[in-house]
Amino acid sequence: MTELPFQQPQTLNVRQNRTLALAGVFQAAQLTHMTALTGQKSIGESGNFYLEQMVKASLNIRPSGKCSCQTLDFFNQLADISLGLKTLESSINQPFNTSPTSRLPKLSSAKLPMSYAMALLQLEKKVYSNPKFVEIIEHSQQKILRQLSFFDNNYLHPSVLASLAQTYVDTAGQINPRIMVRGNAEAFKDSSHTDRIRASLFTGLQMAHLWRQLGGSSWGMIFSKRKLLKDIQDLARLQYQVI
């Protein structure tokens, strides 16, 4: 793993590690949203970069009890999850759009990533409590890692994304209610497009599992928004801190 001057894993405390894993869930959710709306080409090089980092991480997160690892063990640098940090911060600061015609706050289309992220956190618990699903995930990880050399270690190779998409369908896709992704109806007719969406969701499922392994809980997240924002700001500063 490449070490950069500002990236020193020991500088991250337990809470920061947990926040970074949660940001990974939100990064996957944002990538899902971007791909559903605009398709593969329109997410650009930066979108593909963030997806590649997520795929790499998702292939190495293993099912186990509490994890003594750090989130950065699965990434090269904090910048790999910067999209997720921004999305998480935005979701905390502006979770709803209020409509004058309704007494209840409604999710705007811009907040769809938050709804995907929350759904992934719920799905992870159900997926990883099922031994059959865990076995499917482990088998898929091992198979893809063995085959990567045939794809020139291209983590965004269509075959890799198709395998991850199928793994998602065979696990989380079997659980109701399913995540309903909104986007371009015409694009959804393209199998490579839906593969990228499902592969993104799978990476989010894996990051949700890491978050849970690091002690994350939905209730803790809901009642610790101020601490979460502080952690996000501290992590953002660490990206540019030269030691």
C-alpha positions in Angstrom: 0.0 0.0 0.0 1.4 3.4 -1.0 2.1 5.7 2.0 1.7 9.4 1.4 3.0 12.1 3.8 -0.5 13.0 5.1 -1.8 9.5 5.3 -0.7 7.9 8.6 -3.2 5.3 9.7 -2.1 5.6 13.4 -3.4 9.2 13.4 -7.0 8.0 13.0 -8.9 7.3 16.2 -11.7 4.7 16.5 -14.4 7.2 15.8 -12.6 8.6 12.7 -12.1 5.1 11.3 -15.8 4.4 11.8 -16.8 7.8 10.1 -14.5 7.0 7.2 -16.2 3.6 6.7 -19.6 5.3 6.8 -18.4 7.8 4.2 -17.6 4.8 2.1 -21.2 3.7 2.2 -22.3 7.2 1.2 -19.7 7.2 -1.6 -21.2 4.0 -3.0 -24.7 5.6 -2.7 -23.6 8.7 -4.5 -22.0 6.6 -7.3 -25.2 4.6 -7.6 -27.2 7.8 -7.9 -24.8 9.4 -10.5 -24.7 6.3 -12.6 -28.5 5.8 -12.5 -29.0 9.4 -13.7 -26.3 9.9 -16.2 -24.9 6.6 -17.2 -21.3 5.2 -17.4 -19.8 7.9 -19.6 -21.2 10.9 -17.9 -19.8 10.1 -14.4 -16.4 11.0 -15.9 -12.9 10.0 -14.9 -13.4 11.1 -11.3 -16.5 8.9 -10.9 -14.7 5.9 -12.4 -11.7 6.6 -10.0 -14.0 6.6 -6.9 -15.8 3.4 -8.1 -12.5 1.6 -8.7 -11.3 2.4 -5.2 -14.6 1.1 -3.8 -14.4 -2.2 -5.9 -10.9 -2.8 -4.6 -12.0 -2.3 -1.0 -15.1 -4.4 -1.4 -13.1 -7.4 -2.6 -11.0 -7.4 0.6 -13.5 -6.7 3.4 -14.1 -10.1 5.0 -16.9 -11.3 7.2 -15.8 -11.6 10.8 -16.6 -10.3 14.2 -15.2 -7.0 15.4 -12.5 -5.7 13.1 -9.1 -4.6 14.5 -8.3 -3.2 11.1 -8.5 0.4 10.0 -10.5 1.7 7.1 -7.4 3.0 5.3 -6.2 -0.6 5.2 -8.5 -1.0 2.3 -7.6 2.2 0.5 -4.4 4.0 -0.6 -5.3 7.4 0.8 -8.0 9.5 2.4 -8.7 11.2 -1.0 -10.0 7.9 -2.3 -13.1 8.4 -0.1 -13.4 12.2 -0.4 -16.6 11.9 -2.5 -18.2 10.0 0.3 -17.1 12.5 2.9 -18.7 15.3 1.0 -21.9 13.3 0.4 -22.1 12.4 4.1 -21.5 15.9 5.2 -24.2 17.2 2.8 -26.7 14.6 4.0 -26.2 15.6 7.6 -26.4 19.3 7.0 -29.4 19.3 4.6 -31.2 15.9 4.8 -34.6 17.2 3.6 -36.3 19.6 1.3 -39.4 21.1 2.8 -42.4 21.5 0.6 -44.9 24.3 1.2 -47.8 21.9 0.1 -47.0 19.3 2.7 -46.5 19.2 6.5 -43.9 16.5 6.2 -40.4 17.0 4.8 -39.8 15.1 1.5 -36.6 13.7 0.2 -35.4 15.7 -2.9 -33.8 13.9 -5.8 -30.5 15.3 -4.6 -31.0 13.4 -1.4 -31.6 10.1 -3.0 -28.0 9.0 -2.1 -28.9 9.4 1.6 -31.9 7.1 1.2 -29.7 4.5 -0.7 -27.0 4.7 2.1 -29.6 4.2 4.9 -31.1 1.3 3.0 -27.7 -0.3 2.6 -27.0 0.0 6.3 -30.2 -1.9 7.0 -29.6 -4.5 4.3 -26.1 -5.3 5.5 -27.4 -6.6 8.8 -29.8 -9.0 7.1 -27.3 -10.1 4.5 -24.5 -10.9 7.0 -26.8 -12.7 9.4 -27.5 -15.2 6.7 -24.7 -17.8 6.4 -25.7 -18.7 2.9 -25.3 -15.1 1.7 -22.0 -14.8 3.5 -20.8 -17.9 1.7 -21.9 -16.4 -1.7 -20.0 -13.2 -1.0 -16.8 -15.0 0.1 -16.9 -17.3 -2.9 -17.4 -14.3 -5.3 -14.6 -12.4 -3.8 -12.1 -15.3 -4.1 -13.2 -16.0 -7.7 -12.9 -12.4 -8.8 -9.5 -11.9 -7.1 -8.2 -15.1 -8.9 -9.5 -13.8 -12.3 -8.2 -10.3 -12.0 -4.9 -11.1 -13.7 -6.8 -12.2 -16.8 -8.4 -8.7 -16.9 -5.1 -6.9 -16.5 -6.0 -6.0 -13.0 -8.8 -3.8 -14.3 -11.2 -3.5 -11.4 -13.8 -1.9 -13.7 -13.7 -4.6 -16.3 -17.2 -5.4 -17.4 -16.8 -9.0 -16.2 -15.7 -7.9 -12.8 -18.7 -5.5 -12.5 -21.0 -8.2 -13.8 -19.8 -10.6 -11.1 -20.2 -8.0 -8.3 -23.7 -7.2 -9.7 -24.7 -10.8 -9.6 -23.4 -11.2 -6.1 -25.6 -8.3 -5.0 -28.6 -9.8 -6.8 -28.0 -13.2 -5.1 -27.7 -11.7 -1.6 -29.2 -8.3 -0.9 -31.4 -8.6 -4.0 -33.2 -11.5 -2.3 -34.3 -9.4 0.7 -37.4 -7.2 0.8 -37.9 -4.4 0.6 -35.4 -4.0 -2.2 -33.6 -0.8 -2.9 -35.5 1.0 -5.7 -33.0 3.1 -7.7 -34.4 6.0 -9.7 -32.9 7.1 -12.9 -32.9 7.1 -16.7 -35.5 4.5 -17.8 -33.8 4.0 -21.2 -30.4 3.4 -19.6 -31.8 0.7 -17.3 -32.5 -1.4 -20.4 -28.7 -1.7 -20.9 -27.3 -4.6 -18.8 -23.8 -3.0 -18.5 -25.5 0.1 -17.0 -27.5 -2.0 -14.4 -24.3 -4.0 -13.7 -22.5 -0.8 -12.7 -25.4 0.3 -10.4 -25.6 -3.1 -8.7 -21.8 -3.3 -8.4 -21.9 0.1 -6.7 -24.5 -1.0 -4.3 -22.5 -4.1 -3.5 -19.5 -2.0 -2.6 -21.7 0.0 -0.3 -22.9 -3.2 1.3 -19.3 -4.1 2.1 -18.5 -0.7 3.5 -21.6 -1.0 5.7 -20.2 -4.3 7.0 -16.9 -2.7 7.7 -18.7 0.2 9.5 -20.6 -2.4 11.6 -17.4 -4.3 12.4 -15.8 -1.0 13.6 -18.7 -0.6 16.1 -21.1 1.5 13.9 -24.8 1.5 14.8 -27.8 3.3 13.2 -28.9 4.7 16.5 -25.4 6.0 17.3 -25.3 7.7 13.9 -28.7 9.4 14.3 -27.8 10.8 17.8 -24.2 11.7 17.1 -24.5 14.1 14.2 -22.4 16.8 15.8 -19.6 14.3 16.4 -19.9 13.0 12.9 -19.5 16.5 11.4 -16.4 17.1 13.6 -14.9 13.8 12.4 -15.6 14.7 8.8 -14.0 18.1 9.2 -11.0 16.6 10.9 -10.6 13.9 8.2 -10.9 16.6 5.5 -8.0 18.5 7.1 -5.9 15.4 7.4 -6.0 15.0 3.6 -3.9 18.1 3.2 -1.9 17.9 6.4 1.8 17.4 5.6 3.6 15.7 8.5 
